[in-house]
Amino acid sequence: MKNRFDYDLAVLGSGDAGGEAALIAAKSGLKVALIEANKWGGSSQNYSNVPFGALFYATQQFKNALTGARFGLSSTGLRYNYPTVNNWKNLALRRAKANSKKDFEEAGIACLHGRGHLLSNTEISVNDQTIRAKKILIATGASTLDTGIKIPTNLEYWLPENVLEMIRPPKTIFIVGAGSTGCELAQFFSILGTQVIIADIAGRLLPREDEEVGQVLDEIFNKDKIKVLTQSRVIALEKDGVSKKVIFLRGGQEKSIRVDEVLMCTGNAPNIDVGLENAGVKFNQRGIIVNEHCRTSTRNIYAAGDVLGGHSSTEKALIEARAAMADILGRGKKNPVDYRGIIRVTNMTPGVAEVGVTEDDCIRHDQKVNKVIIALDSVQKANTSDNMMGFVKLITAKRTNKILGGTVMAPHAGLIAQELAMAIRYDMTTYELASVPHLTNDWSELIRVACEQA
């Protein structure tokens, strides 16, 4: 009798979650189809982590050289060549071959390029064909949120997924949204000499992070001559000759600014327009609803990554993909989703990394905790590198002193926070973490000092 399924597993989306799941399935002997509507490898590979990481590193070298006079280093006449900088980014993209179509095909995965749409809980249309799969994983990611700003159809603006394709930095740019992506790109363009204006409806920069982060970042942006417009709601864009006019409300008044370019960093909305209703999959405005094994309301369908909503990160997507595959392969009971220790990073100078609960989380849930904040100059590394702006903040349990959360605002913040991630994952106390030998004259010493003061 003919098998009623073409594949054991069909995956919609080849990004962090979908690509990981497809490779695990193929290595486990399943017959897999991977469906991708855009670029193979998804947004992290093509639009964010890899290209921005390469450009971030280049601009940081430029900034370090420009500010080297205090160390006796001369930067007179120093300048950059943006086409060459772009060439470096493109080289980094070519080198980063993870989750490429070639990788998938070499793993024995059938790669179907087109928009996948669910027809039922086992049928998916792709272009002009229909495939049948025993299990389905939806990992279609997210796209920039439509905020209702009035924009003429003939006015061009930038999004995070294409702004790094600019031929050259503009003289002026208005960034809508002061979350992680907006702040990262604000500093990036500022280093290259662009006059930057960044606006957000919230009362501070990086509104999802601890209040202290926004306060320090405001000082840094002011020092870098980045104009910050908090409590400002952009309502419209208009053409103004070769420029653009940004119209916004602030302090109850309508105001406008004329700039060369506009960048929308307004957050993401999950890509859920894939026929979920046809398969009986429940969802809401935040995204697809799943259980602790990333299984949806339809038993044979799973979902992972940004399509679930919430904080967006490669690490979160990989954890969800692995939990879904563990369940599909019959190992789900011992491998539910465990988000403990995931680090949320904003790649700037200084960097920002948060892990575990924040003080705001504790206030919302009426949770009694202790907190300690230490400045960067608590360790010698701040003095020897002349990096004084930033801090480390710890949130600990009131009675046990177990580490529940932490914020690091310092150079190499992500690496420093990795130690806190381990502590949270394995229920360590501040005493236990402080007792671990730490290098002197190194940024990691910040954790020891913070733990000793907690």
C-alpha positions, -999 to +999 in steps of 0.1 A: +000+000+000+013+035-009+025+055+020+001+084+026+029+107+037+056+121+015+078+131+045+081+122+082+086+159+090+080+191+071+096+223+084+084+258+074+113+282+077+151+275+075+162+300+102+177+292+136+148+271+148+137+255+115+172+248+103+182+232+136+151+210+137+155+199+101+192+189+107+184+170+139+155+151+122+177+142+092+205+129+114+179+108+133+169+091+101+137+110+093+127+119+058+126+157+059+113+186+037+124+221+045+104+250+031+118+285+028+101+315+012+131+339+014+168+334+020+181+300+032+193+303+068+168+329+079+171+364+093+199+358+118+222+344+092+214+369+064+201+401+080+211+405+116+236+385+137+262+378+110+262+410+089+257+433+119+284+414+139+309+420+111+301+457+108+299+462+146+334+448+149+348+470+121+332+502+135+345+493+170+380+492+157+375+525+141+361+541+173+389+527+194+414+542+170+397+576+169+397+577+207+432+565+212+447+599+219+443+595+257+466+565+255+492+584+234+480+570+201+477+595+172+447+591+149+452+622+128+438+618+093+421+585+102+391+578+080+371+548+067+362+535+032+327+523+034+327+501+003+357+483+018+339+480+051+309+465+032+332+441+014+343+429+048+307+423+058+301+404+026+331+382+032+319+374+067+285+364+052+302+341+026+323+325+054+293+319+076+279+289+058+259+274+086+223+267+076+230+272+039+209+253+013+240+232+006+243+221+042+207+210+042+209+191+009+241+174+020+222+162+051+196+146+028+169+172+034+146+181+005+148+219+001+116+235-014+119+272-022+085+289-019+058+300+005+044+271+025+007+272+034-011+247+056-041+231+039-048+207+067-029+192+097-008+171+073-010+189+039+011+219+028+010+237-004+043+250-018+041+269-050+021+247-074+025+214-054+011+198-023+031+177+001+020+155+029+039+152+062+033+131+093+047+159+115+050+196+109+072+222+125+063+259+120+093+282+123+084+311+100+099+338+122+087+373+125+086+406+104+087+443+113+056+454+132+032+477+114+026+506+139+001+525+119+024+553+109+011+572+079+036+567+050+030+577+014+034+548-010+062+565-029+083+572+002+112+548+008+124+539+042+147+514+058+140+483+079+166+464+101+167+436+075+179+458+046+195+489+063+230+472+063+228+471+025+232+509+023+258+520-002+271+547+022+260+561+056+236+590+053+243+624+067+212+623+089+189+594+100+158+592+121+154+559+140+119+549+151+122+526+181+147+526+209+148+489+217+179+467+212+180+469+174+173+506+173+200+515+199+226+492+182+221+508+149+220+543+164+255+539+178+267+521+146+257+551+124+269+576+149+304+561+148+304+565+111+297+602+114+259+602+107+238+626+127+213+603+145+179+610+160+163+581+179+127+582+191+105+560+212+071+562+228+086+549+261+101+571+287+137+557+283+161+540+260+159+502+260+126+502+278+125+464+283+157+465+303+165+477+338+160+514+344+197+519+352+206+507+317+185+534+301+200+561+324+236+552+315+228+548+278+212+582+278+245+597+291+265+578+265+242+589+236+243+625+248+282+623+248+281+609+213+257+636+202+229+612+194+196+631+198+172+611+220+134+617+218+117+597+245+079+598+251+076+606+214+052+590+190+059+591+153+026+596+134+036+602+098+064+604+073+063+629+043+084+636+013+103+669+015+122+673-018+150+648-017+146+645+021+120+630+044+100+648+071+092+629+103+062+641+121+058+631+158+039+640+189+059+650+220+047+668+251+013+672+236+026+691+206+031+681+170+067+685+158+087+676+128+123+669+118+138+668+083+163+640+076+179+621+048+168+586+058+143+569+082+148+535+098+119+516+113+129+496+144+094+491+158+097+455+169+085+423+153+052+406+147+051+367+142+046+354+107+014+334+114-003+339+080+004+303+070-030+287+071-031+279+109-069+278+108-069+251+083-050+229+106-068+238+139-037+255+154-045+280+181-027+314+181-031+349+193-016+383+185+016+374+203+021+343+182+014+305+181+004+289+214+025+259+224+031+237+255+064+230+272+074+207+243+066+233+217+036+213+205+006+233+193-031+226+199-029+202+169-011+171+182+012+165+152+022+202+146+049+220+165+062+256+164+095+272+175+114+305+172+101+340+167+067+328+155+059+321+192+064+358+200+083+370+231+120+378+233+138+371+200+171+354+201+190+326+184+195+309+217+158+308+225+150+295+190+176+267+193+162+256+227+127+255+213+137+236+182+156+210+203+126+206+227+102+201+197+125+175+181+130+157+214+092+153+216+089+142+179+116+116+185+100+103+216+123+119+242+101+148+251+093+139+288+129+144+298+136+174+275+110+202+280+118+238+271+140+253+298+147+290+293+168+294+324+201+312+317+192+327+283+211+359+279+195+389+262+222+410+246+224+445+230+256+448+210+270+482+218+299+499+236+295+492+264+275+461+258+243+453+276+234+417+287+206+406+309+199+371+322+171+358+345+146+380+361+148+418+362+139+441+391+107+451+372+097+414+369+100+411+407+080+442+414+052+430+390+050+397+408+055+411+443+086+390+448+108+399+477+144+400+466+178+416+473+197+436+448+232+450+445+247+474+420+284+479+415+301+504+392+327+494+366+354+512+386+350+485+413+376+465+394+411+474+380+402+466+344+380+497+342+410+518+353+436+502+330+413+504+300+397+537+308+362+523+307+341+538+335+306+539+322+285+509+332+277+486+361+267+451+372+234+445+390+225+413+407+190+401+418+191+374+445+165+355+465+158+371+499+164+341+521+187+318+502+208+343+483+205+323+451+211+343+420+179+350+402+189+375+376+216+400+366+224+429+343+258+436+329+266+469+312+303+467+304+327+458+276+322+421+266+289+421+285+277+389+269+308+369+280+306+383+315+269+374+318+276+338+307+289+332+343+256+344+357+237+322+332+255+292+346+247+302+381+210+307+374+208+275+355+223+255+383+208+274+413+241+288+426+243+312+455+263+344+455+287+328+480+293+298+457+299+320+426+322+344+445+343+314+457+352+305+422+387+319+414+384+350+391+412+366+371+424+399+385+426+428+361+399+412+340+362+421+335+350+388+349+362+401+383+330+423+383+310+391+391+331+382+421+329+417+435+291+419+429+286+385+446+307+395+476+286+426+481+252+409+476 
